[in-house]
């Protein structure tokens, strides 16, 4: 393992400390896991490809019957 020094803003460092305390794990382990997850989004270095998934949004259940969707979307219902 290699050692590096990373500077974090105070609010982010405080949040890292709180998470580490709640999980009863060292901050370094949390950062290594987060970095590993982030790196999964990238193809091998030098290929220029990204494996990142597009964001997904769910607006919840539709509460209008299918036959009324058009008029509901135009505010007529």
Buried (B, 14 or more C-beta within 10 A) or exposed (E): EEEEEEEEEEEEEEEBEEEBEEEEEEBEEBBEEEEEEEEEEEEEEEEEEEEEEEEEEEEEEEEEEEEEEEEEEEEEE
